[in-house]
Amino acid sequence: MRFEEYYRSSAGKWLGFVTAVWVQAISGNNYTFSNYSDALKTLMNLTQLQLNNLSVAKDVGKAFGLLAGLASDRLPTPVILLIGSVEGLVGYGAQWLVVSRRIKPLSYWQMSVFLCLGGNSTTWMNTAILVTCIRNFRRNRGPVSGILKGYVGLSTAIFTDLCAALFSDDPSTFLLMLALVPLAVCLTAIFFLREVPVATTVAEEKEESRYFTVFNSVAVVVAVYLLVYDLTGPKSQPISTAFAIVLLVLLASPLAVPLYCFMRSWNSAPHRVEDVEEQAEQPLLKQEIRPENTESTPAEAEPVETKRKPVLGEEHTIIEALLTFDFWILFLSFLCGVGTGLAVMNNMGQIGFALGYADVSIFVSMTSIWGFFGRIGSGTVSEYFLKKAGTPRPLWNAASQILMAVGYILMALAMPGSLYLGSIVVGICYGIRLAVTVPTASELFGLKYYGLIYNILILNLPLGSFLFSGLLAGILYDREATPIPGGGNTCVGAHCYRLVFIIMAVACAVGFGLDILLALRTRNVYSKIHRTRKSKKLVDSSSNR
């Protein structure tokens, strides 16, 4: 079997998805700043505002994700993955040289540049993965988004716990892992991840759903395994090593799906890859292979020469999408959710220390793991209710916003255990926000320019980081902090972040209102998607009689 034939087969499609999962499992390095931020603060004698602005610099790298979005429609997936992995090697490699004291501390602006490079590297990896997989599995966008974004959420815990198990939480070793591991994984994905013909029948769609159930189950096992490890306290070195080995085996276990597909196709000769290719070439299926939104209304079948303003659910150019009121509702509500959530993640180290916790790595891992449950659960649940009743996805974002506001209030009260509970709630809601917005954007504005539309929405990460982390949290913390000899400052007590949490709770309430508005404005779109899928099932069932 030629390589080109293999990756167009069912086994090749799923092997590509497995490598996509691996890339996502190591591409959440942008959320790990708390694991080495204290080392940077001490080494460079920074105030909290200066440290927060460094965290903003890494998030500003997301702003340059527009380049990845533009490239996604012009360059093949392997090239985009290679660019991201090499950029990460440079960005995190330079930080490793500084923290490991192999070179003298760089100037503040130089460190900002390398943090920006590290942050931008993930936009290339995420864009390559999401655009390719959403197009390959466009009738299961919710589960695809939930699984992929779920592993991004787990990646912080994966990196953190592996480093703690093998290297005793050494920040320089942690940065070395951030530089080298993504490069190795992306080089693997380069060989297997491609755009392939999509499912064209209800039977194929159901088969995809069954396999996604397997991926979901494995992901849940990984998350629970990480959670148990985090909650069981200090471990001996042999136990830590055994944990790391089992974790790597669990991450490799999704390979069972493409292996099963390969064995099944091999045993069902002559119905093998040649048949798949013949089906992919049939004229009736061309509309499924094109990079367009298959859930669009029948109006998209009009001649190309017809010039008219597209409506929600149809393909939009970038300009057309930006001129819609609905895009900016989605954009601003996204800002309220991910901006405030990112502020907590960037400041988790200082929040924990302010509340008297000597080891804050557990809160970093807890936010990551529960963020995974939010991502993977919301992707599957929103897809189920869309297929079942045409429920608009923005309703799930609205629910996450109001719950996130409750989480911030709990953290502001600073009662015993509130940081544990608050980190869980914020993690879940942040995950829901990311996983639900990804398919929502593709359903409202189409898939043709999805890479760039996605990266415009991701501008909320640097914007939210600047507003809520760099300005709000940094300024209010420094106002409460006490200077220390030699430079920098420190703050201990619930008052350090109380006002920050209250303001972010108000922002989430605003986001809740925006999401409800968007759900009302898009209910007709989701009703049409529901009717289209339902009618297709009826047609397929009648043709099989």
C-alpha positions in Angstrom: 0.0 0.0 0.0 1.5 3.3 -1.0 1.8 6.0 1.7 -0.6 8.3 -0.2 -3.2 5.5 -0.4 -2.7 4.7 3.3 -3.4 8.1 4.8 -6.5 8.5 2.6 -7.8 5.2 4.0 -9.9 4.9 7.2 -6.8 3.8 9.1 -4.7 6.6 7.8 -7.4 9.2 8.7 -7.5 8.0 12.3 -3.8 7.7 12.6 -3.7 11.4 11.5 -6.2 12.2 14.2 -4.1 10.3 16.8 -1.0 12.4 16.0 -3.3 15.5 16.2 -4.2 14.5 19.7 -0.6 14.1 20.6 0.2 17.6 19.3 -2.6 19.1 21.3 -1.4 17.2 24.4 1.8 19.2 24.2 0.6 22.5 22.8 -0.8 24.0 26.0 2.7 25.3 27.0 1.3 28.8 26.9 -0.7 28.0 30.1 2.4 26.8 32.1 3.9 30.2 32.9 3.1 29.8 36.6 5.5 26.8 36.8 8.5 29.0 36.1 7.3 32.6 36.7 8.7 32.7 40.2 12.1 31.7 39.0 12.0 34.5 36.4 10.8 37.0 39.0 13.6 36.2 41.4 16.3 36.0 38.8 15.4 39.3 37.1 14.3 41.1 40.4 10.8 42.0 39.0 7.8 43.5 40.5 4.5 41.7 40.1 3.4 44.2 37.4 6.6 43.6 35.5 6.2 39.8 35.8 2.6 40.1 34.7 3.6 42.1 31.7 6.0 39.3 30.8 3.1 36.9 30.8 1.3 39.4 28.6 4.2 39.2 26.2 3.8 35.5 25.8 0.1 36.0 25.1 0.8 38.8 22.6 2.4 36.0 20.6 -1.2 34.8 20.0 -1.9 38.1 18.2 0.5 37.0 15.5 -1.6 33.9 15.1 -3.2 35.9 12.2 -0.1 34.8 10.2 -0.9 31.2 10.9 -4.5 31.8 9.9 -3.5 33.3 6.6 -1.0 30.5 6.0 -3.6 27.8 6.8 -5.3 28.4 3.4 -2.0 28.6 1.5 0.5 26.2 3.1 0.1 22.4 3.7 -0.4 21.2 7.2 3.2 19.8 7.6 4.8 23.1 6.9 2.6 24.9 9.4 3.4 22.3 12.1 7.1 22.7 11.3 7.1 26.5 11.6 5.3 26.3 15.0 7.6 23.6 16.5 10.9 25.4 15.4 9.6 28.7 16.7 8.8 27.0 20.1 12.3 25.6 20.2 13.8 29.1 19.8 11.4 30.8 22.2 11.5 28.3 25.1 15.1 27.3 24.4 16.2 30.9 25.1 14.2 31.0 28.4 15.8 27.7 29.4 19.3 29.1 28.8 18.5 32.0 31.2 16.7 30.1 34.0 19.4 27.4 33.9 22.0 30.1 34.2 23.9 29.0 31.2 23.8 32.6 30.0 23.4 35.8 31.9 19.9 37.2 32.3 18.7 38.9 29.2 17.2 42.4 29.2 13.5 42.8 29.9 12.6 43.5 26.3 14.7 40.5 25.0 12.9 38.2 27.4 9.6 39.6 26.2 10.6 38.8 22.6 11.4 35.1 23.4 8.2 34.8 25.5 6.3 36.1 22.5 7.9 33.6 20.2 7.0 30.8 22.5 3.4 31.9 22.7 3.1 32.3 19.0 4.5 28.8 18.3 1.2 27.3 19.7 -0.9 29.3 17.2 0.7 27.5 14.3 0.3 24.1 15.9 -3.3 24.7 17.0 -4.3 26.2 13.7 -2.9 23.3 11.7 -4.6 20.7 13.9 -8.0 22.4 14.3 -8.5 23.5 10.7 -7.4 20.0 9.3 -9.5 18.0 11.8 -12.6 20.1 11.6 -12.6 19.8 7.8 -11.9 16.0 8.0 -14.7 15.4 10.6 -17.1 18.3 9.8 -20.2 16.3 10.8 -18.8 15.7 14.3 -17.4 19.2 15.0 -18.4 19.2 18.7 -16.6 16.0 19.7 -13.5 16.9 17.5 -13.3 20.3 19.2 -13.9 18.9 22.7 -11.3 16.1 22.3 -8.6 18.3 20.8 -9.2 21.3 23.1 -9.5 18.8 26.0 -6.0 17.6 25.4 -4.7 21.2 25.2 -6.2 21.6 28.6 -4.5 18.5 29.9 -1.2 19.4 28.5 -0.4 21.7 31.4 -0.9 18.9 33.8 0.9 16.5 31.6 4.0 18.7 31.4 3.7 19.7 35.1 3.3 16.2 36.5 5.9 14.6 34.3 8.4 17.2 35.3 7.5 16.8 39.0 7.8 13.0 38.7 11.0 12.9 36.8 12.9 16.1 37.6 11.4 17.3 41.0 9.7 20.4 39.6 13.0 22.0 38.4 11.9 25.1 36.4 14.9 25.0 34.0 14.2 21.3 33.1 10.6 22.2 32.7 11.5 24.8 30.1 13.8 22.4 28.3 10.8 20.0 28.0 8.7 22.8 26.6 11.4 23.4 23.9 12.1 19.9 22.8 9.0 17.7 23.3 6.7 19.8 21.0 9.4 19.7 18.3 9.6 15.9 18.5 5.8 15.3 18.5 5.2 17.8 15.6 7.9 16.0 13.5 5.8 12.8 14.0 2.5 14.5 13.0 4.1 16.0 9.9 4.1 12.5 8.3 0.5 11.5 9.0 -1.8 14.4 9.4 -3.5 15.5 6.1 -6.9 16.6 4.8 -8.9 13.6 3.6 -12.4 12.9 2.2 -15.1 13.4 4.8 -17.8 11.0 5.8 -20.7 11.0 3.3 -23.2 8.6 4.8 -25.0 8.3 8.1 -23.3 5.0 8.7 -19.9 6.6 8.4 -20.9 9.4 10.6 -22.1 6.9 13.3 -18.8 5.0 12.9 -16.9 8.3 13.5 -19.1 8.9 16.6 -18.2 5.4 18.0 -14.5 6.0 17.5 -14.8 9.5 19.1 -16.4 7.7 22.1 -13.2 5.7 22.4 -11.0 8.8 22.2 -13.2 10.5 24.8 -12.9 7.5 27.2 -9.2 7.3 26.9 -8.9 11.1 27.5 -11.1 10.8 30.6 -8.9 8.0 32.0 -5.8 10.2 31.4 -7.5 13.1 33.2 -8.6 11.0 36.2 -5.1 9.4 36.4 -3.5 12.8 36.5 -6.1 14.0 39.1 -5.4 11.1 41.4 -1.7 11.6 41.1 -2.1 15.2 42.1 -4.3 14.5 45.1 -2.3 11.7 46.7 0.4 13.9 48.1 4.3 13.3 48.0 5.5 10.2 46.2 8.8 8.2 46.3 11.0 8.2 43.2 10.0 4.7 42.1 6.3 5.5 42.3 6.9 8.8 40.3 8.8 6.9 37.6 6.1 4.3 37.4 3.5 7.1 37.1 5.4 8.6 34.2 5.7 5.3 32.3 1.9 4.5 32.7 1.0 8.1 31.6 3.1 7.7 28.4 1.4 4.3 27.7 -2.1 5.9 28.1 -1.1 8.7 25.7 -0.1 6.1 23.2 -3.2 3.9 23.6 -5.4 5.8 21.0 -3.2 4.1 18.4 -5.5 1.1 18.9 -8.2 2.8 16.7 -6.1 3.2 13.5 -4.7 -0.3 14.1 -8.2 -1.8 14.4 -9.2 0.0 11.2 -6.1 -1.3 9.4 -6.7 -4.8 10.4 -10.4 -4.6 9.5 -9.7 -3.2 6.0 -6.9 -5.8 5.5 -9.3 -8.6 6.3 -12.1 -7.3 4.1 -10.3 -7.5 0.8 -11.1 -6.5 -1.9 -13.0 -3.7 -0.2 -9.9 -1.8 0.8 -8.2 1.5 0.0 -8.9 1.3 -3.7 -12.6 1.3 -3.0 -12.3 4.3 -0.7 -10.4 6.2 -3.4 -13.0 5.3 -6.0 -15.8 6.6 -3.7 -13.9 9.8 -3.0 -13.8 10.4 -6.8 -17.5 10.1 -7.4 -19.0 13.4 -8.6 -21.9 13.1 -6.1 -19.4 13.5 -3.2 -17.5 16.5 -4.4 -19.5 18.9 -2.4 -18.4 17.0 0.8 -14.7 17.4 0.0 -14.7 21.1 -0.7 -13.6 23.3 2.2 -17.0 24.8 2.8 -19.6 24.6 5.5 -21.7 21.6 4.8 -24.4 22.7 7.2 -25.1 25.9 5.2 -28.5 26.7 3.9 -29.6 25.7 0.4 -28.9 29.3 -0.7 -25.2 28.5 -1.0 -25.8 26.5 -4.1 -26.6 29.7 -6.1 -24.3 30.5 -9.0 -20.9 32.0 -8.1 -21.7 35.1 -10.2 -24.6 36.0 -7.9 -23.5 38.8 -5.6 -25.4 39.0 -2.3 -24.7 39.4 1.3 -24.3 35.9 3.0 -26.4 35.1 6.0 -25.4 33.2 9.1 -24.7 29.6 8.4 -23.2 30.3 4.9 -19.6 30.8 3.8 -18.3 34.3 4.8 -15.1 36.0 3.6 -13.1 37.6 6.4 -14.5 41.0 5.6 -18.0 39.7 5.5 -17.6 38.0 8.9 -16.1 41.1 10.5 -18.9 43.3 9.3 -21.5 41.2 11.1 -22.9 42.2 14.5 -22.9 38.5 15.5 -19.1 38.1 15.1 -18.4 40.9 17.5 -20.9 39.5 20.0 -19.0 36.2 19.9 -15.7 38.1 20.1 -16.6 40.1 23.1 -18.3 37.3 25.0 -15.2 35.2 24.3 -13.0 38.0 25.8 -15.0 38.0 29.0 -14.5 34.2 29.4 -11.0 33.5 28.3 -9.5 36.9 29.3 -10.5 36.5 32.9 -9.7 32.7 33.0 -6.2 33.4 31.5 -5.6 36.0 34.3 -6.2 33.4 36.9 -3.8 30.9 35.1 -1.1 33.5 34.7 -1.3 34.6 38.3 -2.0 31.2 40.0 1.4 31.1 41.5 1.1 34.4 43.2 -2.5 33.8 44.1 -1.5 30.6 45.9 1.4 32.2 47.7 -0.7 35.2 48.8 -3.2 32.7 50.4 -0.4 30.9 52.2 0.2 27.8 50.0 3.9 26.9 49.7 3.3 24.6 46.7 1.0 25.9 44.0 1.7 23.3 41.4 -1.4 21.4 42.4 -3.6 24.4 41.6 -2.0 24.7 38.1 -2.7 21.0 37.5 -6.2 21.2 38.9 -7.1 24.1 36.6 -5.7 22.2 33.7 -7.4 18.9 34.5 -10.8 20.4 35.2 -10.4 22.6 32.1 -10.1 19.3 30.2 -13.5 18.0 31.6 -15.1 21.3 30.6 -13.7 21.1 27.1 -14.4 17.4 26.4 -17.8 17.4 28.1 -19.1 20.5 26.4 -18.0 19.4 23.0 -19.8 16.1 23.2 -22.9 17.5 25.0 -23.3 20.5 22.7 -23.1 18.2 19.7 -25.7 15.8 21.2 -28.3 18.6 21.9 -27.6 20.1 18.5 -28.4 16.8 16.7 -31.3 16.1 19.1 -33.1 19.4 19.3 -31.1 22.1 17.4 -30.0 23.7 20.7 -27.7 26.8 19.9 -24.2 26.2 21.1 -23.9 29.8 22.6 -26.3 28.7 25.3 -23.5 26.5 26.7 -21.1 29.5 26.7 -23.7 31.5 28.6 -24.0 28.8 31.3 -20.2 28.7 31.6 -20.0 32.5 32.1 -22.4 32.6 35.0 -20.8 29.6 36.7 -17.4 31.3 36.2 -18.6 34.4 37.9 -19.6 32.2 40.9 -16.1 30.8 40.9 -14.6 34.2 41.1 -16.8 35.2 44.0 -15.7 32.1 45.9 -12.1 33.0 45.3 -12.7 36.6 46.5 -14.2 35.3 49.8 -11.0 33.3 50.4 -12.7 30.8 52.7 -10.8 27.6 53.6 -10.7 25.5 50.5 -12.1 28.2 48.2 -9.0 28.2 46.1 -9.4 24.5 45.4 -13.0 24.9 44.5 -12.5 28.2 42.6 -9.7 26.7 40.5 -11.9 23.8 39.6 -14.9 26.0 38.6 -12.7 28.4 36.6 -10.9 25.5 34.8 -14.2 23.9 33.8 -15.7 27.1 32.5 -12.6 28.2 30.7 -12.6 24.8 29.0 -16.2 25.1 28.0 -15.6 28.5 26.5 -12.8 27.3 24.3 -14.4 24.1 23.1 -17.8 25.5 22.3 -16.6 28.6 20.5 -14.4 26.6 18.0 -17.4 24.8 16.3 -19.7 27.8 16.8 -17.5 30.0 14.6 -17.3 27.4 11.8 -21.1 26.9 11.9 -21.9 30.6 11.7 -19.3 31.8 9.2 -18.2 28.6 7.3 -15.0 26.6 6.9 -13.4 28.2 3.8 -11.7 30.9 5.8 -12.0 29.2 9.2 -8.2 29.3 10.0 -8.1 33.1 9.9 -11.5 33.5 11.6 -10.3 31.3 14.4 -7.1 33.2 14.9 -9.0 36.5 14.9 -11.1 35.2 17.8 -7.9 34.0 19.5 -6.7 37.7 19.6 -8.8 37.7 22.8 -6.0 35.8 24.5 -3.4 38.6 24.3 -6.1 41.2 24.7 -7.6 39.5 27.7 -4.2 38.9 29.2 -3.3 42.5 28.8 -6.5 43.8 30.3 -7.2 41.4 33.1 -3.7 40.1 33.9 -1.2 42.8 32.9 -3.3 45.8 34.0 -6.0 44.7 36.4 -4.2 42.0 38.4 -0.8 43.6 38.1 -1.7 47.1 39.2 -4.1 46.0 42.0 -1.6 43.5 43.4 1.2 46.1 43.4 -1.0 48.5 45.2 -1.5 46.0 48.0 2.1 44.6 48.0 5.1 45.5 50.2 8.5 46.3 48.6 11.3 43.9 49.5 15.0 44.8 49.7 16.9 44.3 46.4 13.9 44.9 44.2 10.5 43.3 43.7 7.6 43.1 46.1 5.3 40.6 47.8 1.8 40.5 49.2 0.3 38.0 51.6 -3.4 37.8 52.4 -6.9 37.5 50.9 -6.9 41.3 50.1 -4.2 40.9 47.5 -6.6 39.7 44.8 -10.1 40.3 46.2 -10.9 43.3 44.1 -9.5 41.6 41.0 -11.9 38.6 41.4 -14.9 40.9 42.0 -14.2 42.9 38.8 -13.7 39.7 36.8 -17.0 38.3 38.1 -18.8 41.4 36.8 -17.1 40.9 33.4 -18.4 37.3 33.3 -21.9 38.6 34.0 -21.6 40.9 31.0 -20.4 37.9 28.9 -23.4 35.9 30.0 -25.7 38.6 28.6 -23.8 38.6 25.3 -24.0 34.9 24.9 -27.8 34.8 25.6 -28.2 37.5 22.9 -26.1 35.5 20.4 -28.1 32.3 21.2 -31.3 34.2 20.4 -29.9 35.6 17.2 -28.6 32.2 15.9 -31.5 29.9 16.9 -32.7 29.8 13.2 -29.2 28.7 12.1 -29.1 25.8 14.5 -32.7 24.9 13.6 -31.6 24.6 10.0 -28.6 22.5 10.8 -30.8 20.2 12.9 -33.4 19.9 10.1 -30.6 19.2 7.5 -29.1 16.4 9.5 -32.5 14.9 10.3 -33.6 14.9 6.6 -30.3 13.3 5.6 -30.8 10.5 8.0 -34.3 9.9 6.6 -32.9 9.8 3.1 -30.1 7.4 4.0 -32.5 5.1 5.9 -35.0 5.0 3.1 -32.2 4.2 0.5 -31.0 1.3 2.6 -34.4 -0.4 2.7 
